[in-house]
Amino acid sequence: MTGIFVDTRAWYALLDRRDPEHARVAATIQAYRGRLVASDYILDETVALVRYLLGWPLAHRLGAGLRSGELARPVRVAPADLDTAWQLFAERRDQRLSVTGCTSFAVMTRLKLDTAIALDQDFRAMGWTVLP
């Protein structure tokens, strides 16, 4: 599959014009001509974050756009992805990885995606190409 995975923090920065990373994330997403990808775990985490920090209307619009495929290709975390994520989470206790982050890595591996739009260092530390 072709595409680029978008992490929670990048979605948030895209929506919050006051975020210091807003312009860089917006430019990266605008310049990318392929398909954006987001898992259902990222949808959940991002909608919750947006709901609490930016309000329900924006959270609802984001969630609807992610669920419908309008903003990104929605991908469900499969049971095997969660097993892989949990194993990675357990093995890397020296790193500050979240289970959701580990599911992102599992989904990216399954879909053969090599690049993420992400603002934390976890993707880079795990060997993925990271934009911006």
Phi, psi and omega in degrees: 000145173256152180151177178225132183279136179246123182273164183309307186298326178291317177302316181298313181299325178298321184277331184261101183297343178274349181293135181300338181262001185307307185298317181295316180293314180300317179295320179296313181293320180295323182285335182283127184259359180266197183271130172277149183230138175216137178276166177294332176291322177292320176304311181300310183295318183289316179298320178297313180299312180296319179304313185280332184257333183238350176108158184297316184303315180291321178298318180295315179298316178299310181301317179297319179293324177286318181295322184281343184090002180295319183267328183199160175287118179281134180232129177279139172287118181279158177307320179295325176297317180295322176299314179297316180298316181296320178298315178297316178302316181291322183284332186254044183294346176282347178254157182266057180274145173264160176297319178300316177301318179294326176293325177299316179296320180295317179295316179299320178296312181300319183273358181060041175267139182245357186228143177228147167265109187209152182248348176267170184273355185299316181298314179296317180298331180271002173098007179275154169283134186234134173242156353285000000 
